[in-house]
Amino acid sequence: MGQSPTTLPSGRHRRLRALAAAVLAGALLWAAGPAADAVAAPETRTAAPAQARTAAAAPGDDWLHTRGNRIVDAQGNEVWLTGANWFGFNATERVFHGLWSANITEITRSMAQRGINIVRVPISTQLLLEWKEGRASVPSAVNAYANPEIAGKTTLEVFDHWLALCKQYGIKVMLDVHSAEADNAGHFHPVWWKGAITTEQFHAAWEWVTARYRGDDTLVAMDIKNEPHGGAGESPRAKWDGSTDQDNFKYACETAGKRILAINPNLLILCEGIQIYPKNGSNWSSTSAADYHSTWWGGNLRGVRDHPVDLGAGNDQVVYSPHDYGPLVAPQPWFTGDWNRTTLERDVWDPNWLYLHKENTAPLLIGEWGGFMDGGPNQKWMTALRDLITEQRLHHTFWCLNPNSGDTGGLLLNDWKSWDEEKYALLKPALWQHGGKFVSLDHQVPLGGAGSTTGLSLTDVYGDGGGDPDDTTPPTAPSGLTATATGSASVTLGWTPSTDDVAVTGYDVYRDGAKVTTAPVTGTAYTDTGLTPSTRYTYAVRARDAAGNVSAPSASLAVTTASSGGGPAGGLKVLHRTTDGSPTDNAIRPELRIANTSAASVDLSAVTARYYFTRDGGAPTVSAWCDHAVVGCAQVRLRVVPLSAPVAGADAYLEVGFAGGTLAAGRDTGDIQLRMSKADWSPFDERDDHSRAPSSAYTEARTVPAYTGTALAWGAPPA
């Protein structure tokens, strides 16, 4: 993470409470053995069961590459990298922070059990060179009592031991050169060379670490340099253009990427953005801030449009990796006024990096995002970005696991054992899940390790050679394929389940002969979105079993989408009541139930409802909360959207959506109790609001329209 381009923040989080860390480190000194470049097989706290020892993936089984804006495995199956950062190897301690009090195995296992399928590990060029030269030291910041399995090990041996733990628990790893020097504040330096660390040493360090782990597909990605930056008048600074200048980060990323791929052509190469980029009519010679587009350190990828990273034959390994933060890290112009997800996407994310995903140029992995749960603007930003990540299936590594990140906090609390459950609940919908379990990036090892009850392997999801080799009988073809709802831009399908001699694990949906599902559908319903109005599409469905057998296709179904002016597509109904007897106080408290009136289950992640209301003066910013939901408030996604022009009974609406799940035919969501208030807590006057309920009993509410994807399925918005 880096500071704001416009504001110098105080108490930067990656000072990492250096004084406290130093005190702890000084109190935890043990006799050190000699540093070693070659290490013995990692120890474990207890003997691993035979099943765990034999569950590791075959060498080379799990390498990844890119296809358009997606990351796929060797078989072409789409994967979703959803992880977190754990820092410390980049700092003066030269080892993960937190090992001064918590156990490395327990922390790693808990990450896997909670859905972290990749960990981004910040490190320094200086430490890599020390390892290369056989100068790895025994770290003082490891508590031997809490970590008997790594007591006396060098920093390199600790890393190797942890890499083996990741293999055991189905976690993949990404290395990130966070700074040139091993320094808690090293990220402040804007470029990849500093002092005795030259550009050539930077590249040589990357070559050495690539060669050392060349055959280990636990380490699948290399983030070339954390947050290159520098403002208009600063020197040195990072730029992005077509030159071979030393300060051109595009060229540095290309050079490092090519040298890495010459050793291991299977690694993903992550290239972050920079801080500034010249506006039209300006160039890099200007020292005036007004001549540049400026954003977060590492977050400016505008230059890719004209100067994409070129790795030649390795271009299918390139992933762009912006960073993004909220207002508690530093004030920004885009956090003033009536901002929301729409304005962030339009003014910040789209022009700086999201265009690369939307235009199918390359995958994005948001390498850092996260912050404190303040119940206000920062949480509003974090929820908006989480929703974007989830809806677009953007890859990401959350900042961060460490509680000692000063201006963001961490997923762990200060004991380094307990999780911040509120923050984790916000993150959880953005972690790859299938059928209620977390998905590993490993084909053999489920996330959480052998016998995990919370995780799956890629073979569990896709069935690519991971099932019973003696099972060669495919499931029966799905039958009864019907369109349960049709809108102008979406079609909801339902079908009768297939049968199998063992078990059906999911279904693939095909549109006009091409598979449109990125992972098998676990239920018997699917909503296809992003379609063109008044267009004929032909659908078919195939079933899969655990052995990878695929059924014959169902009978095809032709569906024509409605015209753009068509009415509700059907399949949903909204019930609404209010138990709030005061329509003129400072809160709106709608209570909703969304019912499935179709004959097939509905994918809740495609369902939204809109509650229209007037803000009635005062502060224009309105926040929304879920007070209670039968489906769980963690599953409910809320955002307040101002209308571009007021209409009768509304100048904004509250959109209610869901992180996932299905709604069976004929069932409803149960109570969803919501609350809204303005930033200044001024009163509303709900009496003329379009969506206000007429009674305290649940009644059908056509004034609360519902949508499947972008298709209106129930009710009507205000005219």
Disulfide bonds with the S-S distance in Angstrom:
Cys253-Cys271 1.87
Cys626-Cys633 2.10
